[in-house]
């Protein structure tokens, strides 16, 4: 198995290089006409539409981020509309017994500004209510199939919709959600401009009418927003629910996709009859990047009505509270307002990280935690690029913004051409990383109460991530590090399956540390989303918050095999031996590139 993977790497690298060259060519070709610029050129890192409708766009090939750009939507639409190519897009709706919601979704289809479209409806209801209503429309753009007596599962019904579709592109069109009029046009413009296979939204709007809750979701790949070339869309698995996730992952990992941060295009609605229950939606709201409350909730719903040109009052039945409450801001990041702000030291070991540093520094600057309570320190080791000089040049800016900022250097003379996940390299690579962490800690820690470890290549996190970590009141806690497709990235954070501690793990020992197959005896945070905060047996270091006194008591990152674990996983085992527990937050997501 390992040999096969290694032999495929050159062809894979060649494919990635070719695709990267093609994308860069498209970027250069459209750079002036689309008012396009690389995300790294923009110090503000635009992540949501401004008045000029500029949005952040990530371009991925087989799970690898090739480019991140800031796109002017108006210019992109103008160029796309002037092109001769407007392929037919088939919007795929599966529905059963939700007549009013289906009508609302059909209204969204009619309001789409994209001209060349059709709506494929697979109706699994036993009644003829929707069938009779569709007949009155007399619209050839609607392909309607009624299956009242065939008890097919959702995966089968989606496959039927694809079979009946005539378009070159497929767009998911759930019967209970809302798409604003420009959704198809914008996603198709992105696909056309960069010659991608598919386009997903990175964030969506979340609406829970019964509880008067409205939010902007966390950043991930949202399956229900898919627009994809038909010949790149794999069959849906025959599942009752969750059938869209493996399809989205396959599209992302096997082809080229655009991940568009434009949440206003799509509204995901919870109505107590969704495929997933309220716990699932509560978890999405907990992880939201923005929350609208009280009068701001009413304003946002009215804005949505205006965009859709549709009366939403039949669904917005919950009444506002008449109790007097303290005014809440429109965007609520943390669950509550903190009254104490303990001093925190942010530590980041770096090696060949120059390309990630502009984005990383912007993320640090955007942290909502008071900057006079934050100190930052870096340890640079063995870089062959300009990492040390880049940080050294920016150090005065950091020192003026944060309480302290320091840069240290220690080389280990370690270089390898093998992938970072190569088993034969794990002990040496992670041993050196553990030594880097311990050295940086010993040099930088002063009077701080907490130490926050962050990797420089993390792409995004909520601005209030520190507050959310502190709110757990745990001594050691990690967020959920995911890829841009929403899949768990940091597999060093895990919880052992029941009884797994008694298994025979000796077949998976290599160089004194455990390296079992992925998922063997372990649950990752993606499988634990039903819990807001859960005790784990090991932690990763992409982002890791530790009470500083634990380090002062002797907690380190073992650079050796500690009970068959090393580095961050070894730290978790050592912490347990010292009487401390480690915790994970499955629904607090930070995003890491997949490579």
C-alpha positions as CSV (number, residue, x, y, z in Angstrom):
1,X,0.0,0.0,0.0
2,X,2.8,2.4,0.9
3,X,4.8,1.6,-2.2
4,X,1.8,2.3,-4.4
5,X,1.2,5.7,-2.8
6,X,4.9,6.7,-3.2
7,X,5.0,5.7,-6.9
8,X,2.0,7.9,-7.7
9,X,3.4,11.0,-6.2
10,X,5.4,12.2,-9.3
11,X,2.3,12.0,-11.5
12,X,0.2,13.6,-8.9
13,X,2.8,16.4,-8.5
14,X,2.9,16.8,-12.3
15,X,-0.9,17.1,-12.4
16,X,-0.9,19.6,-9.6
17,X,1.8,21.7,-11.3
18,X,-0.1,21.7,-14.6
19,X,-3.4,22.7,-12.9
20,X,-1.6,25.3,-10.9
21,X,-0.1,26.8,-14.1
22,X,-3.6,26.8,-15.7
23,X,-5.1,28.5,-12.8
24,X,-2.3,31.1,-12.6
25,X,-2.8,31.8,-16.3
26,X,-6.5,32.4,-15.7
27,X,-5.7,34.6,-12.7
28,X,-3.3,36.7,-14.8
29,X,-5.7,36.8,-17.7
30,X,-8.5,38.1,-15.6
31,X,-6.5,40.1,-13.1
32,X,-7.3,43.5,-14.5
33,X,-10.8,42.8,-16.0
34,X,-12.1,41.2,-12.8
35,X,-10.3,43.6,-10.4
36,X,-8.7,40.5,-9.1
37,X,-5.8,40.3,-6.6
38,X,-4.2,37.6,-4.6
39,X,-5.5,37.4,-1.0
40,X,-2.0,37.9,0.3
41,X,-1.8,41.3,-1.3
42,X,-4.7,42.6,0.8
43,X,-3.8,43.5,4.3
44,X,-7.4,43.4,5.4
45,X,-8.0,39.9,4.0
46,X,-11.6,40.5,2.9
47,X,-13.8,37.6,4.0
48,X,-17.3,38.8,3.3
49,X,-18.9,41.1,0.8
50,X,-18.3,44.8,1.1
51,X,-20.2,47.6,-0.6
52,X,-18.3,46.7,-3.8
53,X,-19.1,43.0,-3.4
54,X,-15.6,41.8,-3.1
55,X,-15.3,38.2,-1.8
56,X,-12.6,35.8,-0.8
57,X,-12.2,32.8,-3.1
58,X,-10.1,29.7,-2.6
59,X,-9.1,27.5,-5.6
60,X,-8.4,23.8,-4.8
61,X,-7.1,20.9,-6.8
62,X,-7.5,17.4,-5.4
63,X,-7.8,18.9,-1.9
64,X,-4.7,21.2,-2.2
65,X,-5.2,24.9,-2.1
66,X,-3.6,26.3,-5.3
67,X,-4.6,30.0,-4.8
68,X,-6.6,32.4,-2.7
69,X,-7.9,35.5,-4.4
70,X,-10.1,38.5,-3.8
71,X,-12.8,38.6,-6.5
72,X,-14.9,41.5,-7.6
73,X,-18.3,39.9,-8.1
74,X,-19.8,42.7,-10.2
75,X,-17.0,42.6,-12.7
76,X,-17.0,38.8,-12.8
77,X,-20.7,38.7,-13.5
78,X,-20.3,41.3,-16.2
79,X,-17.6,39.4,-18.1
80,X,-19.5,36.1,-17.7
81,X,-22.7,37.5,-19.0
82,X,-20.9,38.9,-22.0
83,X,-19.4,35.5,-22.9
84,X,-21.0,33.3,-25.5
85,X,-21.1,30.3,-23.2
86,X,-24.1,29.9,-20.9
87,X,-24.4,26.2,-20.3
88,X,-27.6,24.7,-19.1
89,X,-27.8,24.3,-15.3
90,X,-30.1,21.7,-13.9
91,X,-31.3,22.5,-10.4
92,X,-32.1,19.2,-8.5
93,X,-34.9,19.2,-6.0
94,X,-36.0,16.1,-4.0
95,X,-39.2,16.7,-2.0
96,X,-41.9,14.8,-0.1
97,X,-45.0,16.2,1.6
98,X,-43.7,19.7,2.0
99,X,-45.9,21.6,-0.5
100,X,-45.5,25.1,0.8
101,X,-41.7,24.8,1.2
102,X,-41.4,23.3,-2.3
103,X,-43.4,26.3,-3.7
104,X,-41.0,28.7,-1.9
105,X,-38.0,26.9,-3.3
106,X,-39.5,27.0,-6.8
107,X,-40.0,30.7,-6.4
108,X,-36.3,31.0,-5.7
109,X,-35.6,29.1,-8.9
110,X,-37.8,31.5,-10.9
111,X,-36.0,34.5,-9.4
112,X,-32.6,33.3,-10.5
113,X,-30.9,35.8,-12.9
114,X,-29.0,33.0,-14.7
115,X,-31.0,32.5,-17.9
116,X,-30.2,29.0,-19.0
117,X,-31.6,26.7,-16.3
118,X,-34.1,24.0,-15.6
119,X,-35.6,22.6,-12.4
120,X,-35.7,18.8,-11.9
121,X,-38.3,17.8,-9.2
122,X,-38.4,14.3,-7.8
123,X,-41.6,14.1,-5.7
124,X,-41.9,11.2,-3.4
125,X,-45.2,12.2,-1.8
126,X,-48.3,10.0,-1.9
127,X,-50.6,12.9,-2.7
128,X,-51.0,14.9,-6.0
129,X,-50.9,18.3,-4.4
130,X,-47.5,19.4,-5.8
131,X,-48.1,17.5,-9.1
132,X,-51.3,19.4,-9.8
133,X,-49.8,22.7,-8.9
134,X,-46.8,22.2,-11.1
135,X,-49.1,21.4,-14.0
136,X,-50.6,24.9,-13.7
137,X,-47.2,26.4,-14.3
138,X,-47.0,25.0,-17.8
139,X,-43.2,25.6,-17.8
140,X,-41.0,23.4,-20.0
141,X,-38.1,24.3,-17.8
142,X,-39.5,22.1,-15.0
143,X,-38.8,18.4,-15.3
144,X,-41.2,16.7,-12.9
145,X,-41.2,13.0,-11.8
146,X,-43.8,11.7,-9.3
147,X,-43.0,8.5,-7.4
148,X,-45.8,8.1,-4.9
149,X,-45.4,4.4,-4.3
150,X,-41.7,3.9,-4.6
151,X,-40.1,4.0,-1.2
152,X,-36.6,5.0,-2.3
153,X,-34.1,6.5,0.0
154,X,-32.7,10.0,-0.4
155,X,-29.5,8.9,-2.2
156,X,-31.5,7.0,-4.8
157,X,-33.8,9.9,-5.4
158,X,-30.9,12.3,-5.9
159,X,-29.4,9.9,-8.5
160,X,-32.8,9.8,-10.3
161,X,-32.7,13.6,-10.4
162,X,-29.3,13.5,-12.0
163,X,-30.4,10.9,-14.6
164,X,-33.4,13.1,-15.6
165,X,-31.3,16.3,-15.8
166,X,-30.4,17.7,-19.2
167,X,-27.9,20.3,-18.1
168,X,-24.1,20.2,-18.3
169,X,-24.0,21.4,-14.7
170,X,-25.9,20.2,-11.6
171,X,-27.0,22.5,-8.7
172,X,-28.4,21.1,-5.5
173,X,-31.8,22.8,-4.8
174,X,-33.1,21.6,-1.5
175,X,-36.8,22.1,-1.1
176,X,-36.6,23.6,2.4
177,X,-33.8,26.2,1.8
178,X,-33.5,29.5,0.1
179,X,-31.2,30.7,-2.7
180,X,-30.9,34.4,-3.5
181,X,-31.4,35.5,-7.2
182,X,-27.8,35.7,-8.1
183,X,-26.7,32.4,-6.6
184,X,-26.5,30.4,-9.9
185,X,-25.0,33.3,-11.9
186,X,-22.2,33.9,-9.4
187,X,-21.3,30.3,-8.9
188,X,-21.3,29.7,-12.6
189,X,-19.3,32.8,-13.2
190,X,-16.6,31.6,-10.8
191,X,-16.5,28.1,-12.5
192,X,-16.3,29.7,-15.9
193,X,-13.6,32.3,-14.9
194,X,-11.2,29.7,-13.4
195,X,-12.3,26.6,-15.4
196,X,-13.1,24.7,-12.2
197,X,-15.2,21.5,-12.0
198,X,-17.4,22.8,-9.2
199,X,-18.1,25.6,-6.8
200,X,-19.2,25.4,-3.2
201,X,-19.9,28.1,-0.6
202,X,-17.5,28.4,2.3
203,X,-20.2,29.9,4.6
204,X,-24.0,30.0,4.6
205,X,-26.8,31.8,6.4
206,X,-28.4,29.7,9.1
207,X,-32.1,30.4,10.1
208,X,-34.1,28.9,12.9
209,X,-37.4,30.7,12.7
210,X,-39.1,29.0,15.6
211,X,-36.4,30.3,18.0
212,X,-35.7,33.6,16.2
213,X,-32.1,32.7,15.6
214,X,-30.2,33.9,12.5
215,X,-26.5,33.4,11.9
216,X,-23.6,33.2,9.5
217,X,-22.1,29.7,9.6
218,X,-18.6,28.5,10.3
219,X,-16.2,28.2,7.4
220,X,-16.2,24.7,5.8
221,X,-17.3,23.2,2.5
222,X,-21.1,23.3,2.5
223,X,-22.5,20.3,0.6
224,X,-25.9,21.8,-0.1
225,X,-24.4,24.7,-2.1
226,X,-22.9,22.4,-4.7
227,X,-22.8,23.5,-8.4
228,X,-20.8,20.9,-10.3
229,X,-20.2,19.7,-13.9
230,X,-22.4,16.7,-14.5
231,X,-19.5,14.5,-15.8
232,X,-17.6,15.2,-12.6
233,X,-20.4,14.3,-10.2
234,X,-20.1,10.8,-8.7
235,X,-23.2,8.7,-7.9
236,X,-24.8,9.4,-4.5
237,X,-24.5,6.5,-2.0
238,X,-27.8,4.7,-1.2
239,X,-28.3,6.4,2.2
240,X,-31.3,7.8,4.0
241,X,-29.3,10.8,5.1
242,X,-25.8,12.2,4.9
243,X,-25.6,11.1,1.3
244,X,-24.3,14.4,0.1
245,X,-21.2,14.5,2.2
246,X,-19.2,11.7,0.6
247,X,-20.1,13.1,-2.9
248,X,-18.9,16.5,-1.9
249,X,-15.7,15.1,-0.5
250,X,-15.1,13.0,-3.7
251,X,-15.6,16.0,-5.9
252,X,-13.2,18.1,-3.8
253,X,-10.5,15.4,-3.5
254,X,-10.6,14.2,-7.1
255,X,-11.2,17.4,-9.1
256,X,-10.8,21.1,-9.0
257,X,-13.2,23.3,-6.9
258,X,-13.8,26.9,-6.0
259,X,-14.7,27.7,-2.4
260,X,-16.5,31.0,-2.3
261,X,-17.0,33.0,0.9
262,X,-20.4,34.6,0.1
263,X,-22.9,33.3,2.7
264,X,-25.7,35.6,1.6
265,X,-26.3,33.4,-1.5
266,X,-27.8,30.5,0.5
267,X,-29.9,30.2,3.6
268,X,-30.1,26.9,5.4
269,X,-33.3,26.6,7.4
270,X,-34.2,24.5,10.4
271,X,-37.9,23.7,10.8
272,X,-38.1,20.6,13.0
273,X,-38.6,18.3,10.1
274,X,-35.1,18.3,8.6
275,X,-33.1,15.2,7.8
276,X,-31.0,15.9,10.8
277,X,-32.4,16.8,14.2
278,X,-32.1,20.0,16.3
279,X,-28.9,19.0,18.0
280,X,-27.1,19.1,14.6
281,X,-28.5,22.6,13.9
282,X,-27.6,23.7,17.4
283,X,-24.1,22.6,16.8
284,X,-23.9,24.7,13.6
285,X,-25.2,27.8,15.5
286,X,-22.7,27.2,18.3
287,X,-19.9,27.3,15.7
288,X,-21.4,30.4,13.8
289,X,-19.1,33.3,13.0
290,X,-21.9,35.9,13.3
291,X,-25.2,35.8,15.2
292,X,-28.1,38.2,14.8
293,X,-30.3,38.7,17.8
294,X,-33.4,40.7,18.9
295,X,-34.0,43.7,16.6
296,X,-31.1,42.8,14.4
297,X,-32.8,39.4,13.8
298,X,-35.9,41.2,12.4
299,X,-33.8,43.5,10.2
300,X,-31.9,40.5,8.7
301,X,-35.1,38.6,8.0
302,X,-36.6,41.7,6.3
303,X,-33.5,42.0,4.2
304,X,-33.8,38.4,3.1
305,X,-37.5,39.0,2.2
306,X,-36.4,42.0,0.1
307,X,-33.7,40.0,-1.7
308,X,-36.1,37.1,-2.5
309,X,-39.1,39.3,-3.1
310,X,-41.1,36.8,-1.1
311,X,-43.2,37.0,2.1
312,X,-41.5,34.9,4.8
313,X,-43.9,35.7,7.6
314,X,-45.7,32.3,7.4
315,X,-42.5,30.6,8.6
316,X,-41.3,33.5,10.9
317,X,-44.1,32.8,13.4
318,X,-42.1,33.1,16.7
319,X,-42.8,36.4,18.6
320,X,-40.0,38.6,19.9
321,X,-39.4,38.5,23.7
322,X,-41.0,41.4,25.6
323,X,-38.6,41.1,28.5
324,X,-36.2,43.9,29.0
325,X,-32.7,42.7,28.3
326,X,-29.3,44.3,27.9
327,X,-28.6,45.5,24.3
328,X,-26.6,42.9,22.4
329,X,-24.5,43.7,19.4
330,X,-25.4,42.5,15.9
331,X,-22.4,40.2,15.7
332,X,-22.0,38.1,18.9
333,X,-18.7,36.2,18.8
334,X,-18.4,34.8,22.3
335,X,-21.2,33.3,24.4
336,X,-20.8,36.0,27.1
337,X,-18.8,39.1,27.8
338,X,-15.6,38.4,29.6
339,X,-14.8,40.5,32.6
340,X,-11.3,39.1,33.1
341,X,-8.5,38.8,30.5
342,X,-5.6,36.7,31.7
343,X,-2.3,37.2,30.0
344,X,-1.6,34.7,27.2
345,X,1.6,33.8,25.4
346,X,1.1,32.7,21.7
347,X,4.0,30.4,20.6
348,X,4.7,29.4,17.0
349,X,7.6,27.2,15.8
350,X,8.3,27.9,12.1
351,X,10.2,26.3,9.3
352,X,9.9,27.4,5.6
353,X,6.8,29.3,6.5
354,X,7.3,32.5,4.6
355,X,4.4,31.9,2.3
356,X,2.0,31.5,5.2
357,X,3.2,34.4,7.4
358,X,1.2,37.3,5.8
359,X,-2.1,35.5,6.4
360,X,-1.0,34.3,9.8
361,X,0.0,37.8,11.0
362,X,-3.4,39.1,9.8
363,X,-5.2,36.4,11.8
364,X,-3.2,37.5,14.9
365,X,-4.1,41.1,14.4
366,X,-7.8,40.3,14.0
367,X,-8.0,38.4,17.3
368,X,-10.8,40.0,19.4
369,X,-8.9,39.3,22.7
370,X,-7.3,42.5,24.1
371,X,-3.9,42.7,22.4
372,X,-2.2,44.2,25.5
373,X,-2.9,40.9,27.2
374,X,-1.3,38.9,24.4
375,X,2.4,38.2,23.8
376,X,3.8,36.4,20.7
377,X,7.0,34.5,20.2
378,X,8.5,32.5,17.3
379,X,11.3,29.9,17.0
380,X,12.6,29.6,13.4
381,X,14.6,26.5,12.6
382,X,16.2,25.1,9.4
383,X,14.4,27.3,6.9
384,X,15.7,27.5,3.4
385,X,13.4,30.4,2.5
386,X,13.2,33.9,4.0
387,X,11.2,33.1,7.1
388,X,13.6,34.5,9.7
389,X,14.2,37.7,7.9
390,X,10.5,38.2,7.2
391,X,9.5,37.9,10.8
392,X,12.5,40.0,11.9
393,X,11.3,42.8,9.6
394,X,7.8,42.7,11.0
395,X,8.9,42.3,14.6
396,X,8.6,46.1,15.4
397,X,5.0,46.1,14.2
398,X,4.2,43.2,16.5
399,X,6.0,44.8,19.4
400,X,3.9,47.9,19.0
401,X,0.6,46.0,18.8
402,X,1.1,43.2,21.4
403,X,2.4,43.2,24.9
404,X,5.6,41.5,23.8
405,X,7.0,40.0,20.6
406,X,10.1,37.9,20.3
407,X,11.9,35.9,17.7
408,X,14.4,33.1,18.5
409,X,16.5,30.8,16.2
410,X,17.7,27.2,16.7
411,X,18.7,24.9,13.9
412,X,18.5,21.2,14.1
413,X,19.9,20.5,10.6
414,X,16.9,18.4,9.7
415,X,15.8,18.2,6.0
416,X,13.8,15.5,4.3
417,X,12.3,15.2,0.8
418,X,9.8,12.7,2.0
419,X,6.2,13.7,2.8
420,X,5.6,14.9,6.4
421,X,3.3,11.9,7.0
422,X,5.8,9.3,5.9
423,X,5.9,6.7,8.8
424,X,9.7,6.3,8.7
425,X,10.1,10.0,9.3
426,X,7.6,10.4,12.1
427,X,9.8,9.8,15.1
428,X,12.7,12.0,13.9
429,X,10.4,14.8,12.6
430,X,8.2,14.9,15.7
431,X,11.1,14.6,18.1
432,X,12.7,17.7,16.6
433,X,9.3,19.5,16.7
434,X,9.0,18.6,20.4
435,X,12.5,20.0,21.0
436,X,11.5,23.1,19.2
437,X,8.4,23.6,21.3
438,X,10.2,23.0,24.6
439,X,13.1,25.3,23.7
440,X,10.7,28.1,22.6
441,X,8.7,27.7,25.8
442,X,11.8,27.9,28.0
443,X,12.9,31.1,26.2
444,X,9.6,32.9,25.9
445,X,7.4,32.1,29.0
446,X,7.5,34.8,31.6
447,X,4.4,35.8,33.8
448,X,1.7,34.6,31.5
449,X,-1.2,32.5,32.8
450,X,-1.8,30.6,29.6
451,X,0.2,29.3,26.6
452,X,-1.5,29.1,23.2
453,X,0.3,27.1,20.6
454,X,-0.7,27.9,17.0
455,X,0.8,26.6,13.7
456,X,1.6,29.3,11.2
457,X,-0.1,27.5,8.3
458,X,-3.6,27.6,9.8
459,X,-5.8,29.4,7.3
460,X,-8.6,30.7,9.5
461,X,-10.2,30.7,12.9
462,X,-13.0,32.7,14.6
463,X,-11.8,36.1,15.8
464,X,-12.9,35.1,19.3
465,X,-11.3,31.7,19.3
466,X,-9.3,32.5,22.5
467,X,-12.4,33.5,24.4
468,X,-14.2,30.3,23.3
469,X,-11.3,28.2,24.4
470,X,-11.0,30.0,27.8
471,X,-14.8,29.7,28.3
472,X,-14.4,25.9,28.7
473,X,-12.4,26.4,31.9
474,X,-10.2,23.4,31.0
475,X,-6.5,23.1,31.7
476,X,-5.7,21.7,28.2
477,X,-8.1,22.2,25.3
478,X,-8.0,22.1,21.5
479,X,-10.5,23.3,18.8
480,X,-11.4,21.1,15.8
481,X,-8.8,21.6,13.0
482,X,-10.4,20.8,9.7
483,X,-9.5,21.1,6.0
484,X,-11.3,23.5,3.7
485,X,-13.7,20.7,2.8
486,X,-14.7,20.4,6.5
487,X,-12.9,17.1,7.1
488,X,-10.8,16.6,10.2
489,X,-7.2,17.5,9.5
490,X,-5.4,17.1,12.8
491,X,-5.6,13.4,13.5
492,X,-3.4,13.7,16.6
493,X,-6.5,14.7,18.5
494,X,-8.5,11.6,19.2
495,X,-10.5,9.7,21.8
496,X,-9.9,6.0,22.1
497,X,-12.8,3.7,21.4
498,X,-14.2,1.7,24.3
499,X,-11.8,-1.0,25.3
500,X,-9.1,0.0,22.8
501,X,-6.6,0.7,25.6
502,X,-6.6,-3.1,26.2
503,X,-5.9,-4.0,22.5
504,X,-2.6,-5.4,21.3
505,X,-1.1,-2.4,19.6
506,X,2.4,-3.9,19.1
507,X,1.9,-4.5,15.3
508,X,1.7,-0.7,14.9
509,X,4.8,0.2,16.8
510,X,7.5,1.9,14.6
511,X,10.6,3.5,16.1
512,X,9.0,3.1,19.5
513,X,5.8,5.1,18.7
514,X,2.3,4.0,17.7
515,X,1.4,4.6,14.1
516,X,-1.9,2.7,13.5
517,X,-4.1,3.0,10.4
518,X,-6.4,6.1,10.4
519,X,-9.4,5.5,12.6
520,X,-8.2,2.2,14.1
521,X,-9.4,2.2,17.7
522,X,-9.9,6.0,17.6
523,X,-12.6,8.6,17.3
524,X,-11.7,11.9,15.8
525,X,-13.5,15.2,16.5
526,X,-15.6,14.9,13.4
527,X,-17.2,11.8,14.9
528,X,-17.9,13.5,18.2
529,X,-19.9,16.6,17.1
530,X,-22.8,15.7,19.3
531,X,-20.7,16.9,22.2
532,X,-19.9,20.5,22.7
533,X,-16.8,19.7,24.8
534,X,-15.4,16.2,25.2
535,X,-12.5,14.6,27.0
536,X,-9.9,13.2,24.6
537,X,-6.9,10.9,25.0
538,X,-4.5,12.8,22.8
539,X,-4.2,16.3,21.3
540,X,-2.7,17.9,18.2
541,X,-0.7,21.1,18.1
542,X,-2.3,23.1,15.2
543,X,-3.9,25.1,18.0
544,X,-3.5,24.1,21.6
545,X,-4.3,26.0,24.8
546,X,-2.5,25.0,28.0
547,X,-2.6,26.5,31.5
548,X,1.0,27.8,31.9
549,X,1.4,26.4,35.4
550,X,1.2,22.9,34.0
551,X,4.4,23.7,32.0
552,X,5.9,25.1,35.2
553,X,5.1,21.9,37.0
554,X,7.1,20.0,34.4
555,X,4.7,19.2,31.5
556,X,6.7,19.1,28.3
557,X,6.4,17.8,24.8
558,X,8.3,14.5,25.0
559,X,11.0,14.3,22.3
560,X,11.2,10.6,23.0
561,X,8.7,7.7,23.2
562,X,6.6,8.3,26.3
563,X,4.4,5.2,26.7
564,X,4.6,4.9,22.9
565,X,3.6,8.5,22.2
566,X,5.6,11.5,21.2
567,X,5.3,15.3,21.0
568,X,1.7,16.6,21.5
569,X,0.3,13.1,21.9
570,X,3.0,12.4,24.4
571,X,2.2,15.6,26.2
572,X,-1.5,14.5,26.6
573,X,-0.3,11.1,28.1
574,X,2.1,12.9,30.4
575,X,-0.6,15.3,31.5
576,X,-2.9,12.4,32.4
577,X,-0.1,10.9,34.6
578,X,0.2,14.3,36.3
579,X,-3.5,14.3,37.1
580,X,-4.8,16.6,34.3
581,X,-7.3,15.9,31.5
582,X,-7.3,17.0,27.8
583,X,-10.4,18.3,26.1
584,X,-11.6,18.9,22.5
585,X,-14.3,21.2,21.0
586,X,-15.7,19.3,18.0
587,X,-17.8,22.3,16.8
588,X,-15.2,25.1,17.2
589,X,-13.5,24.8,13.8
590,X,-10.2,26.2,12.6
591,X,-9.1,25.6,9.0
592,X,-5.9,24.1,7.8
593,X,-4.8,23.5,4.1
594,X,-4.8,19.9,3.0
595,X,-1.3,18.8,1.9
